[in-house]
Amino acid sequence: MNLKEENNFDYWKFIEKYYPKYDHCDDVLLSDILSRKLDGQEICEDDEKMIKDWDVKAELLKIDQMLLSEALANYFDIILKEL
């Protein structure tokens, strides 16, 4: 098993479950666009134009950290209400 496999934490399942209004969030959509771009997948022409001068990896990291942080805060709010 390589290092990437050993440290594979699927944070998207956590974000999907605990991020408020996940289905209606522009940042989630932007993360998806940037992820597809980094993976070499095709994205639409308008999205290509929007991100053409961006550091895609840095922007993706920033957005995903923010999404995970908000999901974690929401998770703790839920847990604390149950105590």
Buried (B, 14 or more C-beta within 10 A) or exposed (E): EEEEEEEEEEEBEBBEEBBEEBEEBEBBEBBBBBBEBEEEEEBEEEBEEEBEEEEBEEBBEBBBEEBBEBBBEBBEEEEEEEE
